[in-house]
Amino acid sequence: DNTKAALITRGIKEITRLGLAMGANVSTFAGLSGIGDLIVTCASMHSRNRRAGILIGQGYTLDEAVREVNMVVEGAVSAKAALELANKYKIEMPIIEEVNKILFEDLPVENAVQDLMLRQNIAEHPELVWNK
């Protein structure tokens, strides 16, 4: 559960950084269309993207997972588009990078999780200084 929470938290941070670089309003990401949508996508068993992700985590290929879900799994297309935008706007998005490696370069999920968890810890909000 802690790993899931870390990925969701870091995921919203990545999405927010990209959106801000593209000119979005930060409040967009704090509401239902940001955090709310991400939580539903990550937590609901009704989420096609989550179901596909679980299957991929179990060893299915992207194509096999999409066939098994038998509905549109827009997350794969969105992941590729997000990486292209991150490169265009020069925004670091390690989760998106690892997801793309899993989906399109056959990186084992375990390796991607390890790569993400071994990243250097950084302040969630460097503008907040608690111990001055």
N, CA, C and O atoms as a GROMACS GRO file, in nm:
protein
  528
    1ASP      N    1   0.081  -0.120   0.000
    1ASP     CA    2   0.000   0.000   0.000
    1ASP      C    3   0.085   0.127   0.000
    1ASP      O    4   0.049   0.227  -0.062
    2ASN      N    5   0.200   0.122   0.070
    2ASN     CA    6   0.287   0.239   0.072
    2ASN      C    7   0.344   0.267  -0.067
    2ASN      O    8   0.356   0.383  -0.107
    3THR      N    9   0.380   0.161  -0.139
    3THR     CA   10   0.432   0.180  -0.275
    3THR      C   11   0.326   0.240  -0.365
    3THR      O   12   0.354   0.329  -0.444
    4LYS      N   13   0.202   0.191  -0.353
    4LYS     CA   14   0.092   0.247  -0.433
    4LYS      C   15   0.072   0.395  -0.400
    4LYS      O   16   0.057   0.477  -0.490
    5ALA      N   17   0.072   0.427  -0.272
    5ALA     CA   18   0.055   0.567  -0.232
    5ALA      C   19   0.167   0.654  -0.286
    5ALA      O   20   0.143   0.766  -0.331
    6ALA      N   21   0.289   0.603  -0.282
    6ALA     CA   22   0.403   0.679  -0.334
    6ALA      C   23   0.388   0.702  -0.484
    6ALA      O   24   0.413   0.812  -0.532
    7LEU      N   25   0.347   0.599  -0.557
    7LEU     CA   26   0.331   0.614  -0.702
    7LEU      C   27   0.219   0.710  -0.737
    7LEU      O   28   0.232   0.790  -0.829
    8ILE      N   29   0.108   0.704  -0.664
    8ILE     CA   30  -0.002   0.797  -0.690
    8ILE      C   31   0.041   0.940  -0.660
    8ILE      O   32   0.015   1.031  -0.738
    9THR      N   33   0.108   0.959  -0.546
    9THR     CA   34   0.152   1.093  -0.508
    9THR      C   35   0.253   1.148  -0.608
    9THR      O   36   0.241   1.262  -0.652
   10ARG      N   37   0.351   1.067  -0.642
   10ARG     CA   38   0.450   1.112  -0.740
   10ARG      C   39   0.388   1.128  -0.878
   10ARG      O   40   0.428   1.216  -0.955
   11GLY      N   41   0.290   1.045  -0.909
   11GLY     CA   42   0.221   1.056  -1.038
   11GLY      C   43   0.149   1.188  -1.053
   11GLY      O   44   0.159   1.252  -1.158
   12ILE      N   45   0.077   1.231  -0.950
   12ILE     CA   46   0.006   1.359  -0.960
   12ILE      C   47   0.107   1.473  -0.968
   12ILE      O   48   0.082   1.574  -1.034
   13LYS      N   49   0.221   1.458  -0.902
   13LYS     CA   50   0.326   1.560  -0.911
   13LYS      C   51   0.380   1.569  -1.055
   13LYS      O   52   0.399   1.679  -1.107
   14GLU      N   53   0.403   1.455  -1.118
   14GLU     CA   54   0.450   1.453  -1.257
   14GLU      C   55   0.348   1.518  -1.350
   14GLU      O   56   0.382   1.602  -1.432
   15ILE      N   57   0.224   1.477  -1.335
   15ILE     CA   58   0.117   1.530  -1.421
   15ILE      C   59   0.106   1.681  -1.402
   15ILE      O   60   0.088   1.755  -1.499
   16THR      N   61   0.115   1.726  -1.279
   16THR     CA   62   0.104   1.870  -1.250
   16THR      C   63   0.219   1.947  -1.312
   16THR      O   64   0.198   2.051  -1.373
   17ARG      N   65   0.342   1.895  -1.297
   17ARG     CA   66   0.458   1.964  -1.357
   17ARG      C   67   0.442   1.979  -1.508
   17ARG      O   68   0.469   2.085  -1.564
   18LEU      N   69   0.397   1.873  -1.573
   18LEU     CA   70   0.378   1.880  -1.718
   18LEU      C   71   0.268   1.979  -1.752
   18LEU      O   72   0.285   2.063  -1.842
   19GLY      N   73   0.157   1.971  -1.683
   19GLY     CA   74   0.046   2.063  -1.710
   19GLY      C   75   0.085   2.208  -1.691
   19GLY      O   76   0.049   2.293  -1.773
   20LEU      N   77   0.159   2.237  -1.584
   20LEU     CA   78   0.203   2.375  -1.560
   20LEU      C   79   0.296   2.423  -1.671
   20LEU      O   80   0.288   2.538  -1.714
   21ALA      N   81   0.384   2.335  -1.716
   21ALA     CA   82   0.475   2.372  -1.825
   21ALA      C   83   0.398   2.403  -1.953
   21ALA      O   84   0.443   2.481  -2.037
   22MET      N   85   0.281   2.341  -1.966
   22MET     CA   86   0.198   2.363  -2.085
   22MET      C   87   0.101   2.479  -2.067
   22MET      O   88   0.027   2.512  -2.160
   23GLY      N   89   0.101   2.542  -1.949
   23GLY     CA   90   0.017   2.658  -1.926
   23GLY      C   91  -0.111   2.634  -1.849
   23GLY      O   92  -0.196   2.723  -1.843
   24ALA      N   93  -0.126   2.516  -1.791
   24ALA     CA   94  -0.248   2.486  -1.715
   24ALA      C   95  -0.246   2.557  -1.579
   24ALA      O   96  -0.142   2.605  -1.534
   25ASN      N   97  -0.362   2.562  -1.517
   25ASN     CA   98  -0.378   2.620  -1.384
   25ASN      C   99  -0.356   2.509  -1.281
   25ASN      O  100  -0.412   2.401  -1.294
   26VAL      N  101  -0.276   2.535  -1.180
   26VAL     CA  102  -0.244   2.433  -1.080
   26VAL      C  103  -0.369   2.378  -1.011
   26VAL      O  104  -0.371   2.261  -0.973
   27SER      N  105  -0.472   2.459  -0.995
   27SER     CA  106  -0.593   2.413  -0.926
   27SER      C  107  -0.664   2.301  -1.003
   27SER      O  108  -0.738   2.223  -0.944
   28THR      N  109  -0.642   2.294  -1.132
   28THR     CA  110  -0.701   2.186  -1.212
   28THR      C  111  -0.658   2.050  -1.159
   28THR      O  112  -0.737   1.955  -1.159
   29PHE      N  113  -0.536   2.040  -1.114
   29PHE     CA  114  -0.481   1.911  -1.073
   29PHE      C  115  -0.518   1.874  -0.930
   29PHE      O  116  -0.503   1.759  -0.890
   30ALA      N  117  -0.564   1.971  -0.852
   30ALA     CA  118  -0.600   1.946  -0.712
   30ALA      C  119  -0.744   1.900  -0.696
   30ALA      O  120  -0.784   1.862  -0.586
   31GLY      N  121  -0.822   1.902  -0.802
   31GLY     CA  122  -0.964   1.869  -0.792
   31GLY      C  123  -0.998   1.735  -0.853
   31GLY      O  124  -0.913   1.647  -0.867
   32LEU      N  125  -1.125   1.721  -0.888
   32LEU     CA  126  -1.176   1.594  -0.942
   32LEU      C  127  -1.110   1.554  -1.072
   32LEU      O  128  -1.088   1.435  -1.096
   33SER      N  129  -1.077   1.651  -1.157
   33SER     CA  130  -1.018   1.616  -1.286
   33SER      C  131  -0.870   1.581  -1.274
   33SER      O  132  -0.812   1.531  -1.370
   34GLY      N  133  -0.810   1.605  -1.161
   34GLY     CA  134  -0.670   1.570  -1.139
   34GLY      C  135  -0.657   1.455  -1.043
   34GLY      O  136  -0.656   1.338  -1.084
   35ILE      N  137  -0.648   1.488  -0.915
   35ILE     CA  138  -0.633   1.384  -0.812
   35ILE      C  139  -0.751   1.288  -0.814
   35ILE      O  140  -0.732   1.167  -0.803
   36GLY      N  141  -0.871   1.340  -0.829
   36GLY     CA  142  -0.990   1.254  -0.829
   36GLY      C  143  -0.985   1.149  -0.938
   36GLY      O  144  -1.010   1.031  -0.912
   37ASP      N  145  -0.953   1.191  -1.060
   37ASP     CA  146  -0.947   1.096  -1.171
   37ASP      C  147  -0.834   0.996  -1.151
   37ASP      O  148  -0.850   0.878  -1.180
   38LEU      N  149  -0.721   1.043  -1.102
   38LEU     CA  150  -0.608   0.953  -1.080
   38LEU      C  151  -0.641   0.847  -0.975
   38LEU      O  152  -0.605   0.730  -0.991
   39ILE      N  153  -0.708   0.887  -0.869
   39ILE     CA  154  -0.746   0.790  -0.764
   39ILE      C  155  -0.842   0.686  -0.819
   39ILE      O  156  -0.825   0.566  -0.794
   40VAL      N  157  -0.942   0.729  -0.893
   40VAL     CA  158  -1.038   0.634  -0.951
   40VAL      C  159  -0.966   0.538  -1.046
   40VAL      O  160  -0.988   0.417  -1.042
   41THR      N  161  -0.881   0.593  -1.132
   41THR     CA  162  -0.809   0.510  -1.228
   41THR      C  163  -0.721   0.408  -1.156
   41THR      O  164  -0.710   0.293  -1.200
   42CYS      N  165  -0.659   0.448  -1.048
   42CYS     CA  166  -0.568   0.359  -0.976
   42CYS      C  167  -0.638   0.262  -0.882
   42CYS      O  168  -0.588   0.152  -0.859
   43ALA      N  169  -0.753   0.300  -0.828
   43ALA     CA  170  -0.814   0.222  -0.720
   43ALA      C  171  -0.936   0.141  -0.760
   43ALA      O  172  -0.964   0.039  -0.697
   44SER      N  173  -1.007   0.182  -0.862
   44SER     CA  174  -1.133   0.115  -0.895
   44SER      C  175  -1.112  -0.008  -0.981
   44SER      O  176  -1.041  -0.003  -1.082
   45MET      N  177  -1.173  -0.119  -0.941
   45MET     CA  178  -1.168  -0.239  -1.025
   45MET      C  179  -1.252  -0.222  -1.152
   45MET      O  180  -1.247  -0.306  -1.241
   46HIS      N  181  -1.329  -0.115  -1.160
   46HIS     CA  182  -1.404  -0.085  -1.281
   46HIS      C  183  -1.318  -0.013  -1.384
   46HIS      O  184  -1.359   0.005  -1.498
   47SER      N  185  -1.198   0.029  -1.344
   47SER     CA  186  -1.107   0.100  -1.433
   47SER      C  187  -1.044   0.004  -1.533
   47SER      O  188  -0.976  -0.092  -1.495
   48ARG      N  189  -1.067   0.031  -1.660
   48ARG     CA  190  -1.006  -0.053  -1.766
   48ARG      C  191  -0.854  -0.044  -1.759
   48ARG      O  192  -0.785  -0.144  -1.778
   49ASN      N  193  -0.803   0.077  -1.732
   49ASN     CA  194  -0.658   0.094  -1.725
   49ASN      C  195  -0.599   0.016  -1.609
   49ASN      O  196  -0.492  -0.045  -1.622
   50ARG      N  197  -0.666   0.016  -1.496
   50ARG     CA  198  -0.616  -0.060  -1.380
   50ARG      C  199  -0.618  -0.209  -1.410
   50ARG      O  200  -0.522  -0.280  -1.381
   51ARG      N  201  -0.728  -0.256  -1.469
   51ARG     CA  202  -0.737  -0.399  -1.501
   51ARG      C  203  -0.626  -0.439  -1.598
   51ARG      O  204  -0.563  -0.544  -1.581
   52ALA      N  205  -0.602  -0.357  -1.699
   52ALA     CA  206  -0.494  -0.386  -1.794
   52ALA      C  207  -0.359  -0.383  -1.723
   52ALA      O  208  -0.274  -0.468  -1.748
   53GLY      N  209  -0.340  -0.287  -1.634
   53GLY     CA  210  -0.214  -0.278  -1.559
   53GLY      C  211  -0.189  -0.399  -1.471
   53GLY      O  212  -0.076  -0.447  -1.461
   54ILE      N  213  -0.294  -0.448  -1.408
   54ILE     CA  214  -0.280  -0.569  -1.325
   54ILE      C  215  -0.238  -0.687  -1.412
   54ILE      O  216  -0.150  -0.764  -1.374
   55LEU      N  217  -0.301  -0.701  -1.527
   55LEU     CA  218  -0.265  -0.810  -1.618
   55LEU      C  219  -0.121  -0.799  -1.665
   55LEU      O  220  -0.048  -0.898  -1.669
   56ILE      N  221  -0.079  -0.678  -1.700
   56ILE     CA  222   0.060  -0.657  -1.743
   56ILE      C  223   0.154  -0.692  -1.628
   56ILE      O  224   0.260  -0.751  -1.650
   57GLY      N  225   0.117  -0.656  -1.507
   57GLY     CA  226   0.197  -0.691  -1.390
   57GLY      C  227   0.206  -0.841  -1.368
   57GLY      O  228   0.301  -0.891  -1.307
   58GLN      N  229   0.106  -0.914  -1.418
   58GLN     CA  230   0.105  -1.060  -1.407
   58GLN      C  231   0.178  -1.127  -1.523
   58GLN      O  232   0.186  -1.250  -1.529
   59GLY      N  233   0.232  -1.045  -1.615
   59GLY     CA  234   0.311  -1.102  -1.723
   59GLY      C  235   0.249  -1.096  -1.861
   59GLY      O  236   0.311  -1.137  -1.959
   60TYR      N  237   0.126  -1.046  -1.872
   60TYR     CA  238   0.064  -1.030  -2.003
   60TYR      C  239   0.138  -0.921  -2.080
   60TYR      O  240   0.192  -0.828  -2.021
   61THR      N  241   0.139  -0.933  -2.213
   61THR     CA  242   0.187  -0.822  -2.295
   61THR      C  243   0.076  -0.718  -2.302
   61THR      O  244  -0.038  -0.745  -2.262
   62LEU      N  245   0.108  -0.600  -2.352
   62LEU     CA  246   0.007  -0.496  -2.368
   62LEU      C  247  -0.106  -0.545  -2.456
   62LEU      O  248  -0.223  -0.529  -2.422
   63ASP      N  249  -0.073  -0.606  -2.569
   63ASP     CA  250  -0.177  -0.655  -2.661
   63ASP      C  251  -0.265  -0.761  -2.594
   63ASP      O  252  -0.387  -0.759  -2.611
   64GLU      N  253  -0.204  -0.852  -2.520
   64GLU     CA  254  -0.281  -0.955  -2.450
   64GLU      C  255  -0.373  -0.893  -2.346
   64GLU      O  256  -0.488  -0.934  -2.332
   65ALA      N  257  -0.322  -0.796  -2.272
   65ALA     CA  258  -0.403  -0.731  -2.168
   65ALA      C  259  -0.521  -0.658  -2.229
   65ALA      O  260  -0.632  -0.665  -2.177
   66VAL      N  261  -0.498  -0.587  -2.340
   66VAL     CA  262  -0.607  -0.514  -2.407
   66VAL      C  263  -0.713  -0.612  -2.456
   66VAL      O  264  -0.832  -0.586  -2.442
   67ARG      N  265  -0.670  -0.724  -2.513
   67ARG     CA  266  -0.766  -0.826  -2.558
   67ARG      C  267  -0.846  -0.882  -2.441
   67ARG      O  268  -0.967  -0.903  -2.452
   68GLU      N  269  -0.780  -0.905  -2.329
   68GLU     CA  270  -0.847  -0.961  -2.211
   68GLU      C  271  -0.948  -0.862  -2.153
   68GLU      O  272  -1.058  -0.902  -2.115
   69VAL      N  273  -0.912  -0.735  -2.145
   69VAL     CA  274  -1.003  -0.633  -2.094
   69VAL      C  275  -1.120  -0.615  -2.189
   69VAL      O  276  -1.232  -0.588  -2.147
   70ASN      N  277  -1.093  -0.631  -2.318
   70ASN     CA  278  -1.196  -0.629  -2.422
   70ASN      C  279  -1.271  -0.495  -2.429
   70ASN      O  280  -1.388  -0.489  -2.466
   71MET      N  281  -1.201  -0.388  -2.393
   71MET     CA  282  -1.252  -0.252  -2.407
   71MET      C  283  -1.132  -0.161  -2.436
   71MET      O  284  -1.018  -0.205  -2.427
   72VAL      N  285  -1.159  -0.038  -2.468
   72VAL     CA  286  -1.051   0.057  -2.494
   72VAL      C  287  -0.971   0.079  -2.365
   72VAL      O  288  -1.028   0.105  -2.259
   73VAL      N  289  -0.840   0.068  -2.377
   73VAL     CA  290  -0.749   0.096  -2.266
   73VAL      C  291  -0.666   0.217  -2.311
   73VAL      O  292  -0.558   0.203  -2.368
   74GLU      N  293  -0.720   0.335  -2.283
   74GLU     CA  294  -0.659   0.458  -2.334
   74GLU      C  295  -0.529   0.493  -2.264
   74GLU      O  296  -0.454   0.577  -2.314
   75GLY      N  297  -0.501   0.431  -2.152
   75GLY     CA  298  -0.380   0.463  -2.078
   75GLY      C  299  -0.252   0.439  -2.155
   75GLY      O  300  -0.155   0.514  -2.139
   76ALA      N  301  -0.249   0.336  -2.240
   76ALA     CA  302  -0.128   0.308  -2.318
   76ALA      C  303  -0.100   0.420  -2.417
   76ALA      O  304   0.014   0.465  -2.432
   77VAL      N  305  -0.203   0.466  -2.485
   77VAL     CA  306  -0.188   0.576  -2.580
   77VAL      C  307  -0.152   0.704  -2.504
   77VAL      O  308  -0.067   0.781  -2.548
   78SER      N  309  -0.217   0.725  -2.390
   78SER     CA  310  -0.190   0.844  -2.308
   78SER      C  311  -0.047   0.843  -2.255
   78SER      O  312   0.017   0.948  -2.247
   79ALA      N  313   0.003   0.726  -2.217
   79ALA     CA  314   0.140   0.717  -2.165
   79ALA      C  315   0.241   0.758  -2.271
   79ALA      O  316   0.336   0.830  -2.243
   80LYS      N  317   0.219   0.712  -2.393
   80LYS     CA  318   0.310   0.748  -2.502
   80LYS      C  319   0.302   0.899  -2.530
   80LYS      O  320   0.404   0.964  -2.548
   81ALA      N  321   0.181   0.953  -2.535
   81ALA     CA  322   0.162   1.096  -2.560
   81ALA      C  323   0.224   1.180  -2.448
   81ALA      O  324   0.286   1.283  -2.474
   82ALA      N  325   0.208   1.135  -2.324
   82ALA     CA  326   0.265   1.208  -2.210
   82ALA      C  327   0.417   1.212  -2.218
   82ALA      O  328   0.479   1.314  -2.187
   83LEU      N  329   0.478   1.101  -2.259
   83LEU     CA  330   0.624   1.098  -2.273
   83LEU      C  331   0.669   1.193  -2.383
   83LEU      O  332   0.770   1.263  -2.368
   84GLU      N  333   0.597   1.196  -2.493
   84GLU     CA  334   0.631   1.288  -2.602
   84GLU      C  335   0.621   1.433  -2.555
   84GLU      O  336   0.707   1.515  -2.586
   85LEU      N  337   0.516   1.464  -2.480
   85LEU     CA  338   0.500   1.601  -2.427
   85LEU      C  339   0.609   1.633  -2.325
   85LEU      O  340   0.662   1.744  -2.323
   86ALA      N  341   0.642   1.537  -2.240
   86ALA     CA  342   0.748   1.558  -2.141
   86ALA      C  343   0.880   1.591  -2.211
   86ALA      O  344   0.952   1.680  -2.168
   87ASN      N  345   0.909   1.519  -2.317
   87ASN     CA  346   1.032   1.546  -2.392
   87ASN      C  347   1.026   1.684  -2.458
   87ASN      O  348   1.124   1.758  -2.456
   88LYS      N  349   0.912   1.717  -2.515
   88LYS     CA  350   0.895   1.847  -2.582
   88LYS      C  351   0.914   1.962  -2.484
   88LYS      O  352   0.981   2.061  -2.516
   89TYR      N  353   0.856   1.950  -2.364
   89TYR     CA  354   0.862   2.058  -2.265
   89TYR      C  355   0.978   2.042  -2.166
   89TYR      O  356   0.993   2.121  -2.073
   90LYS      N  357   1.059   1.938  -2.188
   90LYS     CA  358   1.177   1.912  -2.103
   90LYS      C  359   1.139   1.898  -1.955
   90LYS      O  360   1.200   1.959  -1.867
   91ILE      N  361   1.037   1.816  -1.931
   91ILE     CA  362   0.989   1.788  -1.795
   91ILE      C  363   1.028   1.645  -1.759
   91ILE      O  364   1.002   1.552  -1.835
   92GLU      N  365   1.091   1.629  -1.644
   92GLU     CA  366   1.128   1.496  -1.598
   92GLU      C  367   1.002   1.425  -1.547
   92GLU      O  368   0.932   1.476  -1.460
   93MET      N  369   0.975   1.307  -1.603
   93MET     CA  370   0.858   1.227  -1.564
   93MET      C  371   0.900   1.081  -1.551
   93MET      O  372   0.871   1.001  -1.640
   94PRO      N  373   0.968   1.045  -1.442
   94PRO     CA  374   1.021   0.910  -1.430
   94PRO      C  375   0.915   0.800  -1.432
   94PRO      O  376   0.941   0.692  -1.486
   95ILE      N  377   0.798   0.823  -1.377
   95ILE     CA  378   0.695   0.719  -1.380
   95ILE      C  379   0.650   0.696  -1.524
   95ILE      O  380   0.640   0.582  -1.568
   96ILE      N  381   0.624   0.803  -1.595
   96ILE     CA  382   0.583   0.791  -1.736
   96ILE      C  383   0.692   0.722  -1.818
   96ILE      O  384   0.663   0.641  -1.905
   97GLU      N  385   0.818   0.755  -1.790
   97GLU     CA  386   0.928   0.691  -1.862
   97GLU      C  387   0.928   0.540  -1.837
   97GLU      O  388   0.941   0.461  -1.931
   98GLU      N  389   0.913   0.500  -1.711
   98GLU     CA  390   0.914   0.358  -1.677
   98GLU      C  391   0.791   0.286  -1.734
   98GLU      O  392   0.802   0.173  -1.782
   99VAL      N  393   0.675   0.350  -1.728
   99VAL     CA  394   0.554   0.290  -1.784
   99VAL      C  395   0.572   0.265  -1.934
   99VAL      O  396   0.535   0.159  -1.984
  100ASN      N  397   0.629   0.360  -2.004
  100ASN     CA  398   0.654   0.342  -2.147
  100ASN      C  399   0.752   0.229  -2.174
  100ASN      O  400   0.735   0.153  -2.270
  101LYS      N  401   0.854   0.216  -2.090
  101LYS     CA  402   0.948   0.105  -2.105
  101LYS      C  403   0.879  -0.029  -2.085
  101LYS      O  404   0.907  -0.126  -2.156
  102ILE      N  405   0.788  -0.036  -1.988
  102ILE     CA  406   0.712  -0.159  -1.964
  102ILE      C  407   0.625  -0.191  -2.085
  102ILE      O  408   0.625  -0.303  -2.136
  103LEU      N  409   0.550  -0.090  -2.131
  103LEU     CA  410   0.452  -0.112  -2.237
  103LEU      C  411   0.514  -0.137  -2.374
  103LEU      O  412   0.466  -0.220  -2.450
  104PHE      N  413   0.622  -0.065  -2.404
  104PHE     CA  414   0.671  -0.066  -2.542
  104PHE      C  415   0.814  -0.117  -2.559
  104PHE      O  416   0.860  -0.135  -2.672
  105GLU      N  417   0.884  -0.143  -2.448
  105GLU     CA  418   1.021  -0.192  -2.457
  105GLU      C  419   1.041  -0.322  -2.378
  105GLU      O  420   1.154  -0.368  -2.362
  106ASP      N  421   0.933  -0.379  -2.331
  106ASP     CA  422   0.936  -0.508  -2.259
  106ASP      C  423   1.020  -0.506  -2.132
  106ASP      O  424   1.077  -0.609  -2.094
  107LEU      N  425   1.029  -0.391  -2.066
  107LEU     CA  426   1.097  -0.387  -1.936
  107LEU      C  427   1.010  -0.462  -1.834
  107LEU      O  428   0.891  -0.432  -1.823
  108PRO      N  429   1.067  -0.556  -1.760
  108PRO     CA  430   0.989  -0.624  -1.656
  108PRO      C  431   0.938  -0.523  -1.552
  108PRO      O  432   1.010  -0.431  -1.512
  109VAL      N  433   0.816  -0.542  -1.508
  109VAL     CA  434   0.753  -0.451  -1.412
  109VAL      C  435   0.840  -0.439  -1.286
  109VAL      O  436   0.857  -0.329  -1.233
  110GLU      N  437   0.893  -0.550  -1.239
  110GLU     CA  438   0.975  -0.549  -1.118
  110GLU      C  439   1.094  -0.454  -1.133
  110GLU      O  440   1.129  -0.383  -1.038
  111ASN      N  441   1.156  -0.454  -1.251
  111ASN     CA  442   1.270  -0.366  -1.275
  111ASN      C  443   1.228  -0.219  -1.272
  111ASN      O  444   1.299  -0.135  -1.218
  112ALA      N  445   1.112  -0.190  -1.331
  112ALA     CA  446   1.063  -0.053  -1.333
  112ALA      C  447   1.034  -0.004  -1.192
  112ALA      O  448   1.070   0.108  -1.155
  113VAL      N  449   0.969  -0.088  -1.112
  113VAL     CA  450   0.938  -0.050  -0.973
  113VAL      C  451   1.068  -0.027  -0.897
  113VAL      O  452   1.080   0.070  -0.822
  114GLN      N  453   1.164  -0.116  -0.914
  114GLN     CA  454   1.292  -0.101  -0.846
  114GLN      C  455   1.361   0.029  -0.888
  114GLN      O  456   1.413   0.103  -0.804
  115ASP      N  457   1.361   0.057  -1.019
  115ASP     CA  458   1.422   0.182  -1.068
  115ASP      C  459   1.357   0.303  -1.003
  115ASP      O  460   1.426   0.397  -0.962
  116LEU      N  461   1.225   0.302  -0.993
  116LEU     CA  462   1.154   0.416  -0.934
  116LEU      C  463   1.181   0.427  -0.784
  116LEU      O  464   1.201   0.537  -0.733
  117MET      N  465   1.181   0.315  -0.714
  117MET     CA  466   1.197   0.319  -0.569
  117MET      C  467   1.341   0.352  -0.528
  117MET      O  468   1.365   0.398  -0.416
  118LEU      N  469   1.437   0.328  -0.617
  118LEU     CA  470   1.577   0.356  -0.584
  118LEU      C  471   1.619   0.498  -0.622
  118LEU      O  472   1.734   0.537  -0.600
  119ARG      N  473   1.527   0.574  -0.679
  119ARG     CA  474   1.559   0.712  -0.714
  119ARG      C  475   1.590   0.792  -0.588
  119ARG      O  476   1.541   0.762  -0.479
  120GLN      N  477   1.673   0.893  -0.604
  120GLN     CA  478   1.709   0.980  -0.491
  120GLN      C  479   1.583   1.046  -0.436
  120GLN      O  480   1.499   1.096  -0.511
  121ASN      N  481   1.572   1.046  -0.303
  121ASN     CA  482   1.460   1.115  -0.239
  121ASN      C  483   1.476   1.265  -0.256
  121ASN      O  484   1.585   1.320  -0.237
  122ILE      N  485   1.367   1.330  -0.292
  122ILE     CA  486   1.367   1.475  -0.302
  122ILE      C  487   1.248   1.528  -0.224
  122ILE      O  488   1.153   1.454  -0.197
  123ALA      N  489   1.254   1.652  -0.188
  123ALA     CA  490   1.143   1.713  -0.116
  123ALA      C  491   1.020   1.713  -0.205
  123ALA      O  492   1.028   1.746  -0.323
  124GLU      N  493   0.907   1.676  -0.148
  124GLU     CA  494   0.782   1.677  -0.225
  124GLU      C  495   0.749   1.819  -0.270
  124GLU      O  496   0.704   1.841  -0.383
  125HIS      N  497   0.772   1.913  -0.181
  125HIS     CA  498   0.746   2.054  -0.211
  125HIS      C  499   0.865   2.135  -0.161
  125HIS      O  500   0.864   2.181  -0.047
  126PRO      N  501   0.968   2.153  -0.244
  126PRO     CA  502   1.089   2.221  -0.197
  126PRO      C  503   1.065   2.364  -0.151
  126PRO      O  504   1.148   2.420  -0.079
  127GLU      N  505   0.953   2.423  -0.191
  127GLU     CA  506   0.925   2.560  -0.148
  127GLU      C  507   0.882   2.567  -0.002
  127GLU      O  508   0.881   2.675   0.057
  128LEU      N  509   0.847   2.452   0.058
  128LEU     CA  510   0.809   2.448   0.199
  128LEU      C  511   0.929   2.406   0.283
  128LEU      O  512   0.984   2.297   0.263
  129VAL      N  513   0.969   2.489   0.373
  129VAL     CA  514   1.082   2.458   0.460
  129VAL      C  515   1.027   2.450   0.603
  129VAL      O  516   0.979   2.549   0.656
  130TRP      N  517   1.036   2.331   0.664
  130TRP     CA  518   0.973   2.307   0.794
  130TRP      C  519   1.065   2.338   0.911
  130TRP      O  520   1.017   2.376   1.017
  131ASN      N  521   1.195   2.322   0.895
  131ASN     CA  522   1.284   2.335   1.011
  131ASN      C  523   1.387   2.445   0.985
  131ASN      O  524   1.502   2.417   0.952
  132LYS      N  525   1.344   2.567   1.001
  132LYS     CA  526   1.435   2.682   0.987
  132LYS      C  527   1.477   2.729   1.123
  132LYS      O  528   1.553   2.824   1.135
   0.00000   0.00000   0.00000
